[in-house]
Amino acid sequence: MASEKLTCVQLRGRAARDEVLKLAPRYQDVIIDVGRRDTTTQKAALTIANLVILPIPPRGYVKRSLKPQVAQ
């Protein structure tokens, strides 16, 4: 079984955007975890993201509109 290499870096602020753009061509997937606060790093990540996953529980209308198996 081949061993896959995992590269981890810690970047903050606007520099995160520039560094991720440099790293992206070398990898199939780049995952950015920015936490829950509204920060410069979060905004920088959002400007280059192809997909954004917000791990927050659905509430109100959204929860009622989801299929039962998804809302659980």
Phi, psi and omega in degrees: 000130181285142178267127179267143181268137179244124179254129178236135176225155176244120181231150180224150175070202183295335179299334180302317180300309182297317181292321178294321177298328177287322182283326189307318181297340182272352186227150177288319181228140173234123181250130180240122177251115186248000180083189188259346183279158177277096185239167176299322179297317179298315179296321178296318179295320180295331181289341182242001185285140170270335182214136178238128177246121179252104184279067177240144181290139177292148180226161172052232184302318181300314180297317180292333183275346179284153175294147182308318183291336179278322184288343184280000000 
